[in-house]
Amino acid sequence: MEGKDATELALLCKAELGSAFGVISFIAAFRSAFDVPLHVLQRAQAWEGFGWGGTQISDQEFSDLLAPWLTAG
């Protein structure tokens, strides 16, 4: 998945898993694949793509938040 940002990867996961892709599977997948710290993933779960109410972060904020781990290595 080289060259994809966090939003693109999350949307790909959502397309593949359908309704099974939610916050819990997102946290598990991104933690396992990219070793993103839990406190960062907790903030990322506010992504508007998950469709939760309340305070949300945009696609760009989501990608920017996770970029350091997706581009490492």
VOPAGU-2260 file (C-alpha; in pm, 1 decimal, decimal comma):
REM VOPAGU-2260
SITE   aa  ch    i         X         Y         Z
SITE  MET   A    0       0,0       0,0       0,0
SITE  GLU   A    1     297,3     224,0     -54,5
SITE  GLY   A    2     215,8     583,6    -136,4
SITE  LYS   A    3    -131,3     583,8      19,2
SITE  ASP   A    4    -222,4     815,8     304,1
SITE  ALA   A    5    -422,9     714,4     610,1
SITE  THR   A    6    -755,5     822,1     461,3
SITE  GLU   A    7    -697,6     618,6     147,0
SITE  LEU   A    8    -596,5     314,0     351,9
SITE  ALA   A    9    -894,9     344,6     583,1
SITE  LEU   A   10   -1132,6     379,1     288,0
SITE  LEU   A   11    -973,8      73,8     126,3
SITE  CYS   A   12   -1024,2    -123,6     448,5
SITE  LYS   A   13   -1383,6      -0,9     464,9
SITE  ALA   A   14   -1444,8    -109,3     104,3
SITE  GLU   A   15   -1297,9    -454,7     168,7
SITE  LEU   A   16   -1455,5    -519,6     509,3
SITE  GLY   A   17   -1781,3    -328,5     468,7
SITE  SER   A   18   -1977,3    -290,1     788,8
SITE  ALA   A   19   -1717,5    -499,1     974,7
SITE  PHE   A   20   -1474,2    -207,0     947,5
SITE  GLY   A   21   -1523,9      26,2    1238,8
SITE  VAL   A   22   -1322,4     193,1    1509,6
SITE  ILE   A   23   -1213,6    -130,5    1679,7
SITE  SER   A   24   -1090,6    -295,0    1359,3
SITE  PHE   A   25    -923,9      33,2    1255,8
SITE  ILE   A   26    -733,5      53,9    1585,0
SITE  ALA   A   27    -630,3    -312,3    1564,4
SITE  ALA   A   28    -518,8    -288,5    1200,9
SITE  PHE   A   29    -326,6      39,2    1225,1
SITE  ARG   A   30    -168,1     -57,1    1558,0
SITE  SER   A   31     -54,6    -391,7    1419,5
SITE  ALA   A   32      54,6    -273,2    1075,3
SITE  PHE   A   33     216,2      59,7    1163,1
SITE  ASP   A   34     274,1      46,3    1542,2
SITE  VAL   A   35      78,5     368,7    1590,6
SITE  PRO   A   36      61,5     456,1    1963,4
SITE  LEU   A   37    -277,4     406,9    2124,3
SITE  HIS   A   38    -312,0     772,1    2226,7
SITE  VAL   A   39    -278,7     872,7    1859,3
SITE  LEU   A   40    -532,6     610,6    1752,6
SITE  GLN   A   41    -772,3     734,0    2019,1
SITE  ARG   A   42    -759,3    1079,3    1861,7
SITE  ALA   A   43    -786,9     932,0    1510,8
SITE  GLN   A   44   -1110,0     753,5    1597,6
SITE  ALA   A   45   -1278,1    1095,2    1572,3
SITE  TRP   A   46   -1232,5    1076,6    1192,3
SITE  GLU   A   47   -1546,1    1183,9    1009,2
SITE  GLY   A   48   -1525,0     864,0     802,3
SITE  PHE   A   49   -1641,8     661,5    1101,1
SITE  GLY   A   50   -1962,0     865,8    1113,2
SITE  TRP   A   51   -1973,3     919,3    1487,2
SITE  GLY   A   52   -2141,8    1229,8    1624,6
SITE  GLY   A   53   -1968,4    1495,6    1827,6
SITE  THR   A   54   -1626,6    1637,8    1756,5
SITE  GLN   A   55   -1484,8    1502,5    1433,6
SITE  ILE   A   56   -1161,9    1541,9    1242,4
SITE  SER   A   57   -1146,8    1580,0     864,9
SITE  ASP   A   58    -983,6    1345,0     615,3
SITE  GLN   A   59    -682,7    1577,7     602,9
SITE  GLU   A   60    -645,2    1595,2     982,4
SITE  PHE   A   61    -676,3    1215,3     999,9
SITE  SER   A   62    -405,3    1166,4     737,0
SITE  ASP   A   63    -177,1    1428,9     892,6
SITE  LEU   A   64    -216,9    1273,4    1238,3
SITE  LEU   A   65    -115,0     927,2    1118,1
SITE  ALA   A   66     142,7    1030,6     855,9
SITE  PRO   A   67     451,6     995,3    1077,2
SITE  TRP   A   68     386,2     621,7    1119,6
SITE  LEU   A   69     273,1     551,3     765,4
SITE  THR   A   70     580,0     714,7     613,8
SITE  ALA   A   71     836,2     578,6     864,1
SITE  GLY   A   72    1080,9     319,5     747,5
